[in-house]
């Protein structure tokens, strides 16, 4: 029983390491959205002037 647990733990650890390497090597920036969590707090999106238009936001970021 312990052997399966240990083997599974090692497998997931290796899997997470490879996923982390892939994210680091892809060099993508985190992108936000107009109307996400900031919409709940009442803040306006600085990229789309608060209109919430996804096309405007993605073109200016």
Helices and strands as residue ranges (DSSP letters): H 2-26, H 37-41, H 54-60
